[in-house]
């Protein structure tokens, strides 16, 4: 089985390659992608608004939109680059096999002549499956999350 740190790097590489269906397949059926509006200070997605809190269905809709040739926001197409620091294990549950990794990152998204740069920390809650690791939750705590942000087209 792939080491969890290698799984995180492989996940980012799928996003940067635009392989969104393969990326989505990494999530468990109950998986969530979460970008808290308050960053690390936000305890849960229910007591305050979030920039994104998406289950598999909403993620699938976003992936389908990105693949649609009529998606206005993708003319020209967006591209991303994830620059990751080394992942560190924050928590490991021996009983369930769930593990939480913390990965500081810089994210660059480019579309036409425009480019945005975001920094923050990603927390992956991973579970072991017969096929390897799967994402139960991907949480993105953006640095200075409360400021006005440009439209983010892809997945951080």
Protein Blocks (a to p, Z undefined) as FASTA:
>chain_A
ZZfklmmmmmmmmmmnopaklmmmmpcfkbccdddfklmmlmbfklpccfbdcdfklmmm
mmmmmmpmklmklcccddddddddddddfbdcfknopacddddddddddehjbccddddd
ddddddddfkbccdfbdcdddehklpccdddfbdZZ
